Amino acid sequence: MIPLESEGGIVLILVARGIPFGDHHFALGGLAGSANEVDCRDLELILAHTAPLWAELRGRRLFLTGGTGFFGCWLVESFCYVNRLLGLGAEMTILTRNPDAFAQKCPHLASDPALTFHAGDVRNFVFPAGEFGYVIHAATGARTKEAEDTPLDMLSTIIAGTERTLEFAATHRAQKFLLTSSGAVYGRQPAGLTHVPESYAGAPDSLVPASVYAEGKRISELLCSIYQEKSSLECKIARCWAFCGPHLPLDQHFAVGNFIGDVLAGRPIQILGDGTPRRSYLYAADLVIWLWTLLFQAPALVPFNVGSARDVSILELAQAVAATLNPEAEIRMMGKAVQGAEPARYVPSIGRAREMLGLREFTALEEAIRRTAAWNQE
């Protein structure tokens, strides 16, 4: 059976032969004071490692779906910062079901004159007028409860949303299209495979309803290949894994967020499972360096894992959170490890990104934990 990160700390068994959601892009929520700006050191890091890439965006328009999610907030924040500092004169249109929600979440960005908000559902939104040279599709649902309660709606959002966004890109003269896919497309990670490469041909179980998220992402990648063949689009594929950073909800199915939330609230860190599953976490600023690099530089239809290769067990993660934030914090483990059992893993190989694009991890896990907690305390 496969672990799924869950509320309270970790890992509940959802179904036999299920797959982990471990990334991703999520809607509004969390315990954070969402109006906080991210650390200027993060924005400086992003610019330092992407500065040469932005020239082609000068005077151009970019369209983003999923602007109020974790990925979206970081993409918008970094775009506004770079656009302002480099004087690009670029514009970003953000598709959102609720423009007021973004203004409430990120008031320091909502008034940026480079941003335009376009209300609509990703599955059937009315196309805004004009040309858009770049499209980033980051809208999706990734919540465990959504997959359990409304799997057809989740599947529709992923597949119909991707097709609608691709159709928009193809008919509005977009040159480059970035899909935020998922490491879930590989299905269950074999016990003997410590890090999953992009060449691994595994897949989720198509007869298990819990595979709805992963199968939706697989079809989204297929849609990219179809649209690229029938248009001038260059479709870039980012298979995203697990992340840590400001804007990460602290009360959903993300273990690192749950553990940080526990410490900030003065609670014991609670592990619902046995602590053995292994995960890895890329810091949010590093994430957007990777995403912008993929959009501008990645070859079309070559998938890239986006994540960290430094894996830790869930127990080690809890210990790292405690050591970084409050060494006196108590860790409570609810499950008991089965002797001799191989730990479940959800860890990418990042060799392709390193060798082809020069990407790497810039921020250590402990610093990622520290900055995430600090942002939530502001």
C-alpha positions in Angstrom: 0.0 0.0 0.0 1.1 3.5 -0.7 1.3 6.4 1.8 -0.4 9.7 1.2 0.7 12.7 3.1 -2.3 13.8 5.2 -3.5 16.3 7.7 -1.9 16.1 11.1 1.4 15.1 9.8 1.7 12.2 7.5 0.7 9.4 6.0 -2.5 7.7 5.9 -3.1 4.7 3.7 -5.7 5.8 1.2 -6.1 2.6 -0.9 -3.9 -0.3 -1.9 -2.1 0.5 -5.1 -2.9 4.2 -4.8 -0.4 6.9 -5.5 0.9 9.9 -3.5 -0.1 13.4 -4.3 3.1 14.8 -2.8 3.4 18.2 -4.6 1.6 20.6 -5.3 -0.6 23.4 -6.4 -3.3 24.2 -4.0 -6.0 26.7 -3.5 -6.3 29.3 -0.8 -5.9 28.0 2.8 -3.5 27.4 5.5 -2.8 29.0 8.8 -0.5 31.7 7.5 -1.2 35.4 7.4 -1.5 35.3 3.7 -0.9 39.0 3.1 2.8 38.7 4.0 5.4 39.4 1.4 8.0 36.8 0.8 11.6 37.4 2.0 13.5 39.7 -0.2 16.4 37.3 -0.1 14.3 34.8 -2.0 13.4 37.3 -4.7 17.1 38.2 -5.0 18.0 34.6 -5.3 15.5 34.1 -8.1 16.7 37.0 -10.1 20.4 36.1 -9.6 19.8 32.7 -11.2 17.4 33.7 -13.9 18.6 37.2 -15.0 19.8 36.2 -18.4 16.5 34.5 -19.3 14.1 37.5 -19.1 15.2 39.4 -22.1 12.8 37.5 -24.4 9.9 38.6 -22.2 10.5 42.3 -22.7 7.4 44.0 -23.8 5.5 40.7 -24.1 2.4 39.3 -22.4 2.1 36.2 -20.3 -1.0 34.3 -19.3 -1.1 32.3 -16.0 -3.7 29.9 -14.6 -3.7 29.0 -10.9 -2.5 32.4 -9.8 -3.9 32.1 -6.3 -2.3 28.7 -5.5 1.1 28.0 -4.0 2.9 27.9 -7.4 0.9 30.8 -8.7 1.6 33.1 -5.8 5.4 32.5 -6.2 5.3 32.9 -10.0 3.4 36.2 -9.7 5.6 37.5 -6.9 8.8 36.7 -8.8 7.4 38.1 -12.1 6.4 41.4 -10.5 9.8 41.7 -8.8 11.9 41.0 -11.9 9.6 42.9 -14.2 10.0 46.0 -12.0 13.7 45.7 -11.4 14.7 45.0 -15.0 12.2 47.3 -16.5 10.8 44.7 -18.8 7.5 46.3 -19.5 5.9 42.9 -19.6 2.4 42.1 -18.6 0.8 39.1 -16.9 -2.9 38.2 -17.1 -4.0 35.9 -14.3 -7.0 33.5 -14.7 -8.8 33.1 -11.4 -12.3 32.2 -10.4 -12.2 34.9 -7.7 -10.1 38.0 -8.4 -11.0 39.3 -4.9 -9.4 36.2 -3.3 -6.0 37.1 -4.9 -6.3 40.7 -3.7 -7.0 39.5 -0.2 -4.2 37.0 -0.2 -1.6 39.2 -1.8 -2.6 42.8 -1.5 0.9 44.0 -2.1 0.7 42.5 -5.6 -2.9 43.1 -6.6 -2.3 46.7 -7.4 0.8 46.1 -9.6 0.0 47.8 -12.9 1.6 44.9 -14.8 -1.1 42.5 -13.6 -4.6 42.0 -15.1 -7.1 39.6 -13.5 -9.4 37.6 -15.7 -12.3 35.9 -14.0 -13.4 32.4 -15.1 -13.2 28.7 -14.6 -10.2 27.0 -16.2 -12.5 24.5 -17.9 -14.5 27.0 -19.9 -13.1 30.6 -19.5 -13.7 33.2 -22.1 -10.5 33.9 -23.9 -9.0 37.3 -23.3 -8.3 39.3 -26.4 -4.8 39.9 -27.9 -1.6 37.9 -28.3 0.1 36.1 -25.4 3.6 34.9 -26.1 3.8 32.7 -23.0 1.3 30.6 -21.1 1.9 28.8 -17.8 -0.8 26.3 -16.8 -0.6 25.9 -13.0 -4.3 25.5 -12.2 -5.3 22.1 -10.7 -6.7 20.5 -7.6 -4.5 18.3 -5.5 -6.3 17.9 -2.3 -6.8 14.4 -0.9 -10.4 15.1 0.1 -11.2 16.4 -3.4 -10.0 13.1 -4.9 -12.0 11.1 -2.5 -15.3 13.1 -2.5 -15.4 14.5 -6.1 -13.0 12.6 -8.3 -14.9 13.3 -11.5 -14.8 17.0 -10.8 -11.1 16.8 -10.1 -10.5 14.9 -13.4 -12.6 17.4 -15.3 -10.7 20.3 -13.9 -7.3 18.8 -14.8 -8.1 17.5 -18.3 -10.7 20.0 -19.5 -8.7 22.8 -17.9 -5.5 21.7 -19.7 -7.2 21.4 -23.0 -8.9 24.8 -22.7 -5.7 26.5 -21.8 -3.8 24.8 -24.6 -6.6 25.9 -27.1 -6.2 29.4 -25.8 -2.4 29.3 -26.2 -2.6 27.8 -29.7 -5.1 30.4 -30.9 -3.4 33.5 -29.3 0.0 33.0 -30.9 1.7 31.7 -27.8 5.3 30.6 -28.4 6.0 28.7 -25.2 3.6 26.8 -22.9 4.6 25.4 -19.5 2.6 22.6 -17.9 3.0 21.9 -14.2 2.6 18.2 -14.2 3.5 15.9 -11.3 5.8 13.1 -10.1 2.6 11.2 -9.5 2.5 10.2 -13.2 5.1 7.5 -12.4 2.8 5.6 -10.1 4.2 3.7 -7.2 7.9 4.0 -6.8 9.5 0.6 -6.7 11.3 -0.2 -3.4 14.6 -0.8 -5.2 14.5 2.5 -7.0 15.8 5.3 -4.7 15.3 8.2 -7.1 12.9 8.2 -10.0 14.3 9.3 -13.4 12.2 10.7 -16.2 12.9 7.6 -18.2 11.1 5.4 -15.7 8.0 4.0 -17.5 5.9 3.3 -14.4 2.3 4.4 -14.2 -0.5 4.7 -11.7 -3.2 2.0 -11.5 -5.9 3.1 -13.9 -8.5 0.9 -12.1 -8.1 2.7 -8.7 -10.2 5.9 -8.3 -7.4 7.4 -6.1 -5.3 7.5 -9.3 -7.6 10.3 -10.7 -5.0 13.1 -10.0 -2.1 11.2 -11.6 -4.1 10.0 -14.6 -5.3 13.5 -15.2 -1.7 14.7 -15.3 -0.7 11.9 -17.6 -3.5 12.9 -20.0 -2.5 16.6 -19.7 1.0 15.7 -20.9 -0.5 13.8 -23.8 -2.6 16.8 -24.7 0.5 18.9 -24.8 2.0 16.5 -27.4 -1.1 16.7 -29.5 -1.3 20.4 -29.4 2.3 20.9 -30.2 1.9 18.7 -33.3 -1.0 20.7 -34.6 0.3 24.2 -33.7 3.5 26.2 -33.3 3.5 25.8 -29.5 6.6 24.7 -27.7 5.2 22.7 -24.7 7.5 22.3 -21.7 6.7 19.7 -19.0 7.6 20.2 -15.3 6.9 17.0 -13.3 6.7 18.6 -9.8 7.3 16.7 -6.6 7.2 18.1 -3.0 7.9 21.6 -1.8 8.3 23.8 1.3 8.0 27.5 1.6 5.8 30.6 2.2 2.2 30.2 1.0 2.3 26.5 1.8 -0.8 25.6 3.8 0.0 24.3 7.3 -3.3 22.4 7.7 -3.6 20.2 4.7 -2.1 16.9 3.5 1.6 18.2 3.4 3.7 16.7 6.2 6.3 19.5 6.3 3.5 22.1 6.5 1.7 20.2 9.2 4.8 19.7 11.3 5.7 23.4 11.1 2.2 24.3 12.0 2.4 22.0 15.0 5.5 23.7 16.3 4.2 27.3 15.7 1.0 26.4 17.6 2.9 24.9 20.5 1.6 21.4 19.8 3.5 18.2 19.8 4.6 17.2 16.3 2.2 14.3 15.4 3.1 11.6 13.0 0.1 9.5 12.2 2.0 6.8 10.4 5.2 4.9 11.3 7.6 7.6 10.2 9.4 5.4 7.6 8.2 6.8 4.2 10.8 8.9 2.4 10.2 12.2 0.8 12.2 15.2 -0.4 11.4 18.9 -0.4 12.5 21.7 -2.7 12.3 25.2 -1.4 9.7 27.5 -3.1 12.3 30.1 -4.3 14.3 27.2 -5.9 11.1 25.9 -7.4 10.4 29.1 -9.3 14.0 29.3 -10.5 13.4 25.9 -12.0 10.0 26.8 -13.5 11.1 30.0 -15.2 14.2 28.2 -16.5 12.0 25.4 -18.0 9.6 27.9 -19.6 12.4 29.8 -21.3 15.1 27.2 -21.9 13.8 23.6 -21.7 13.5 21.6 -24.9 9.9 21.0 -25.9 8.2 17.7 -24.8 11.2 16.7 -22.7 9.8 16.1 -19.2 11.9 17.4 -16.3 11.5 16.3 -12.7 11.3 19.4 -10.4 12.2 18.6 -6.8 14.9 17.8 -4.4 17.1 14.7 -4.5 17.9 14.9 -0.8 15.4 12.4 0.8 14.5 12.1 4.4 12.2 9.8 6.3 9.1 11.4 7.7 10.5 10.9 11.2 13.7 12.6 10.1 11.7 15.4 8.7 9.8 15.9 12.0 13.2 15.8 13.8 14.6 18.5 11.4 11.5 20.7 12.0 11.9 20.4 15.8 15.7 20.9 15.7 15.3 24.0 13.5 12.4 25.7 15.2 12.1 24.3 18.8 14.5 21.5 20.0 12.2 21.0 23.0 9.2 20.1 20.8 7.8 16.7 21.4 7.4 14.2 18.5 4.6 11.7 18.8 4.4 8.7 16.5 1.1 7.0 16.2 2.1 4.0 14.0 4.6 1.3 14.4 7.1 0.3 11.7 6.8 -3.3 10.3 10.1 -5.0 10.7 11.8 -5.8 7.4 9.4 -3.8 5.3 10.8 -1.5 2.6 9.9 2.1 3.2 7.6 3.8 0.7 9.4 6.4 -1.4 8.5 9.5 -3.4 11.8 11.0 -4.4 12.9 12.2 -7.9 16.2 12.0 -9.8 17.1 15.5 -10.9 20.1 14.5 -13.1 18.4 15.6 -16.3 17.7 19.1 -14.9 21.2 19.4 -13.6 22.9 18.2 -16.8 20.7 19.8 -19.4 19.7 23.1 -17.7 22.3 23.6 -15.0 19.7 23.5 -12.3 20.4 22.5 -8.7 19.1 22.9 -5.2 20.0 26.3 -3.7 18.4 26.2 -0.3 18.9 23.6 2.4 15.9 21.9 4.0 16.6 23.4 7.4 16.7 26.9 5.9 13.5 26.2 4.0 11.8 25.2 7.2 13.2 28.3 9.0 12.0 30.7 6.3 8.6 29.0 6.0 8.0 29.4 9.7 9.2 33.0 9.8 6.8 34.0 7.1 3.9 32.4 8.9 4.9 34.3 12.1 4.9 37.8 10.5 
